[in-house]
């Protein structure tokens, strides 16, 4: 119940639902109260913020410092395990396997396969519980996609009980102990994940995937026209910032609160 409540509250704090709630409040005040100036101010500020965070320069300036915490892994140190954290998914057997990995998940799996190819004999560990209404876990979905792309099932370990990153760290600790391993997750999520895994007494080697913030060339109109893709980048930056604050407040899992 606490996990579900955390997801609902955290979801409402993300930019799009939060700003829509503010706009809804402003509309109610405009239609049903005398607080016209307050309503106009709330509506104007909400619209302006939504506009700004839907622009590429603003969104990626928010996200890039988080993603730049760790570089893409190109090292030569050999490892026996590659841990891939779960993300968005569904499972429809009629689809191509990779289509079931939503948003951040597919880039994590493809990067993990690249690392697995550079570490012959390493085992891939997929983590993550199943969604409430889905019979297949996010860990199993990732494993099936990896298998469809050439990874033998004998080299895959599925940990499908953890519901969040902290639980994933605990499950990996029970499975491999203190052996070094490559930790693959989205670049924006990696700083927070590294804290959880180090706190669990593990020795993760950061291996970011799914970098989103763009510093390379773009068409001029892509930088000045608001778009859902840039809003998604802002969403990731705010999501991870909220998650980092929650991690810090818990104390036992975040560095500053220990």
C-alpha positions as CSV (number, residue, x, y, z in Angstrom):
1,X,0.0,0.0,0.0
2,X,2.8,2.4,0.9
3,X,4.5,1.6,-2.5
4,X,1.3,2.4,-4.4
5,X,0.7,5.6,-2.4
6,X,4.3,6.7,-3.1
7,X,3.7,6.2,-6.9
8,X,0.5,8.2,-6.9
9,X,2.0,11.1,-4.9
10,X,5.2,11.1,-6.9
11,X,3.3,11.0,-10.1
12,X,1.2,14.0,-9.2
13,X,4.3,16.0,-8.4
14,X,5.6,15.5,-12.0
15,X,5.3,18.6,-14.2
16,X,2.4,17.7,-16.5
17,X,-0.1,16.5,-13.9
18,X,1.0,19.2,-11.4
19,X,0.6,22.0,-13.9
20,X,-2.7,20.6,-15.1
21,X,-4.0,20.6,-11.5
22,X,-2.9,24.2,-11.1
23,X,-4.6,25.2,-14.3
24,X,-7.7,23.3,-13.2
25,X,-7.7,25.2,-9.9
26,X,-7.3,28.5,-11.8
27,X,-10.3,27.6,-14.0
28,X,-12.4,26.8,-11.0
29,X,-11.5,30.1,-9.4
30,X,-12.3,31.9,-12.6
31,X,-15.7,30.3,-13.0
32,X,-16.9,29.9,-9.5
33,X,-15.3,32.5,-7.2
34,X,-14.4,36.2,-6.9
35,X,-10.6,35.4,-6.9
36,X,-10.2,36.5,-10.5
37,X,-6.7,38.1,-10.1
38,X,-5.4,35.1,-8.3
39,X,-6.9,32.7,-10.8
40,X,-5.4,34.7,-13.7
41,X,-2.0,34.7,-12.1
42,X,-2.0,30.9,-11.4
43,X,-3.2,30.2,-14.9
44,X,-0.6,32.5,-16.5
45,X,2.3,31.1,-14.5
46,X,1.3,27.5,-15.1
47,X,1.0,28.1,-18.8
48,X,4.4,29.8,-18.9
49,X,6.1,27.1,-17.0
50,X,4.6,24.4,-19.2
51,X,5.8,26.3,-22.3
52,X,9.3,26.7,-21.0
53,X,9.8,23.1,-19.9
54,X,8.6,22.0,-23.3
55,X,11.5,23.8,-25.0
56,X,14.7,21.8,-25.8
57,X,17.2,24.3,-24.4
58,X,15.4,24.5,-21.0
59,X,14.6,20.8,-20.7
60,X,18.0,19.6,-21.6
61,X,19.8,22.2,-19.4
62,X,17.8,20.7,-16.5
63,X,18.6,17.1,-17.4
64,X,22.2,17.2,-18.6
65,X,23.9,17.8,-15.3
66,X,22.2,14.7,-13.9
67,X,23.0,12.5,-16.9
68,X,26.6,13.7,-17.0
69,X,27.4,12.2,-13.5
70,X,28.9,9.1,-15.1
71,X,30.4,8.6,-18.7
72,X,29.4,5.8,-21.0
73,X,31.3,2.6,-20.0
74,X,34.2,1.9,-22.4
75,X,36.5,0.3,-19.9
76,X,38.5,-2.9,-20.3
77,X,38.0,-4.4,-16.8
78,X,36.2,-7.8,-17.2
79,X,33.2,-8.5,-15.0
80,X,31.2,-11.7,-14.3
81,X,27.9,-9.9,-13.9
82,X,25.9,-7.2,-15.7
83,X,22.9,-5.9,-13.7
84,X,20.0,-4.3,-15.7
85,X,17.5,-2.4,-13.7
86,X,13.8,-2.7,-14.6
87,X,11.8,0.1,-16.2
88,X,8.7,0.7,-18.1
89,X,7.2,-2.3,-19.9
90,X,4.1,-4.3,-20.8
91,X,3.7,-7.8,-22.2
92,X,1.8,-8.6,-25.4
93,X,3.0,-11.9,-26.9
94,X,1.6,-10.8,-30.3
95,X,4.2,-8.0,-30.5
96,X,7.8,-8.1,-31.5
97,X,9.6,-8.8,-28.1
98,X,11.4,-5.4,-28.0
99,X,8.1,-3.5,-28.5
100,X,7.2,-4.6,-24.9
101,X,9.9,-2.5,-23.4
102,X,8.6,1.0,-23.0
103,X,10.5,4.3,-22.9
104,X,13.7,3.8,-20.8
105,X,13.8,0.0,-20.7
106,X,14.8,-0.9,-24.3
107,X,18.0,1.3,-24.3
108,X,19.0,-0.3,-20.9
109,X,18.7,-3.8,-22.4
110,X,20.5,-3.0,-25.7
111,X,23.4,-1.3,-23.8
112,X,23.6,-4.3,-21.4
113,X,23.9,-6.6,-24.4
114,X,26.8,-4.5,-25.8
115,X,28.5,-4.8,-22.5
116,X,27.8,-8.5,-22.4
117,X,29.4,-9.0,-25.8
118,X,32.5,-7.3,-24.4
119,X,32.5,-9.6,-21.4
120,X,32.2,-13.2,-22.8
121,X,30.8,-15.6,-20.2
122,X,29.3,-12.9,-18.0
123,X,25.8,-13.4,-16.7
124,X,23.1,-10.8,-17.2
125,X,20.9,-10.1,-14.1
126,X,17.5,-8.5,-14.8
127,X,15.6,-7.0,-11.9
128,X,12.1,-5.7,-11.2
129,X,8.7,-7.0,-10.1
130,X,5.6,-7.3,-12.2
131,X,3.0,-4.6,-12.6
132,X,-0.2,-5.1,-10.7
133,X,-2.2,-6.3,-13.7
134,X,0.6,-8.0,-15.7
135,X,1.4,-11.7,-15.3
136,X,5.0,-11.0,-16.6
137,X,7.5,-9.1,-14.5
138,X,9.7,-6.3,-15.9
139,X,12.7,-8.5,-15.1
140,X,11.3,-11.3,-17.2
141,X,10.3,-9.0,-20.0
142,X,13.8,-7.7,-20.2
143,X,15.2,-11.3,-20.1
144,X,13.0,-12.4,-22.9
145,X,14.0,-9.5,-25.1
146,X,17.7,-10.2,-24.4
147,X,17.1,-13.8,-25.3
148,X,15.5,-12.8,-28.5
149,X,18.6,-10.8,-29.3
150,X,21.0,-13.7,-28.8
151,X,21.7,-14.0,-25.1
152,X,21.5,-17.6,-24.0
153,X,18.9,-18.2,-21.3
154,X,21.6,-20.0,-19.3
155,X,23.5,-16.7,-18.9
156,X,20.4,-14.8,-17.6
157,X,19.3,-14.5,-14.0
158,X,15.9,-13.0,-13.3
159,X,15.1,-11.3,-9.9
160,X,11.4,-10.5,-10.2
161,X,10.5,-9.6,-6.6
162,X,12.0,-6.1,-6.1
163,X,9.5,-3.3,-6.5
164,X,11.9,-0.3,-6.5
165,X,15.6,0.5,-6.7
166,X,16.3,0.0,-3.0
167,X,14.8,-3.5,-3.1
168,X,16.7,-4.2,-6.4
169,X,20.0,-3.5,-4.6
170,X,19.1,-5.8,-1.7
171,X,18.1,-8.6,-4.1
172,X,21.4,-8.3,-6.1
173,X,23.4,-8.3,-2.8
174,X,21.8,-11.6,-1.9
175,X,22.6,-13.1,-5.3
176,X,26.2,-12.1,-6.0
177,X,27.5,-10.6,-2.8
178,X,30.4,-8.1,-3.1
179,X,31.6,-9.0,-6.5
180,X,32.1,-6.1,-8.9
181,X,29.5,-5.8,-11.6
182,X,28.3,-3.4,-14.3
183,X,25.2,-1.5,-13.2
184,X,23.1,-0.6,-16.2
185,X,20.2,1.9,-15.9
186,X,19.2,5.2,-17.4
187,X,21.9,7.9,-17.2
188,X,19.4,10.1,-15.2
189,X,18.6,7.3,-12.8
190,X,22.2,6.1,-12.3
191,X,23.3,8.7,-9.6
192,X,20.4,7.7,-7.3
193,X,20.9,4.0,-8.1
194,X,24.6,4.1,-7.2
195,X,23.8,5.4,-3.8
196,X,21.3,2.5,-3.1
197,X,23.7,-0.1,-4.4
198,X,26.8,1.2,-2.5
199,X,24.7,1.5,0.7
200,X,23.8,-2.2,0.3
201,X,27.5,-3.0,0.5
202,X,27.9,-3.7,-3.2
203,X,30.6,-2.7,-5.7
204,X,28.8,-1.4,-8.8
205,X,30.6,-0.1,-11.8
206,X,28.3,2.6,-13.4
207,X,27.2,2.0,-16.9
208,X,24.7,4.6,-18.1
209,X,22.2,4.0,-20.9
210,X,19.4,6.0,-22.4
211,X,21.0,9.4,-22.4
212,X,18.4,12.0,-23.5
213,X,19.8,15.5,-23.0
214,X,21.1,16.7,-26.4
215,X,24.2,18.8,-26.7
216,X,24.9,17.8,-30.3
217,X,23.5,19.7,-33.4
218,X,19.8,20.0,-33.9
219,X,17.7,21.7,-36.5
220,X,17.0,25.3,-35.4
221,X,13.2,24.8,-35.3
222,X,13.6,21.8,-33.0
223,X,15.1,24.1,-30.4
224,X,12.4,26.8,-30.5
225,X,9.1,24.8,-31.0
226,X,7.6,23.2,-27.9
227,X,7.4,19.4,-28.2
228,X,6.3,16.4,-26.1
229,X,9.8,14.9,-26.3
230,X,11.3,17.9,-24.5
231,X,8.6,17.9,-21.9
232,X,9.5,14.2,-21.3
233,X,13.2,15.3,-20.7
234,X,12.0,17.9,-18.1
235,X,9.8,15.2,-16.6
236,X,12.9,12.9,-16.1
237,X,14.9,15.7,-14.6
238,X,12.2,16.6,-12.1
239,X,11.4,12.9,-11.4
240,X,15.0,12.1,-10.4
241,X,15.3,15.3,-8.4
242,X,12.1,14.5,-6.4
243,X,13.5,10.9,-6.0
244,X,16.8,12.2,-4.7
245,X,15.1,14.4,-2.2
246,X,13.0,11.4,-1.0
247,X,16.2,9.3,-0.8
248,X,17.9,12.0,1.3
249,X,14.9,12.3,3.6
250,X,14.9,8.6,4.3
251,X,18.4,8.9,5.6
252,X,19.2,5.2,5.7
253,X,19.6,5.0,1.9
254,X,20.8,8.5,0.9
255,X,24.3,9.8,1.6
256,X,23.5,13.1,3.4
257,X,20.9,11.7,5.8
258,X,23.0,8.9,7.2
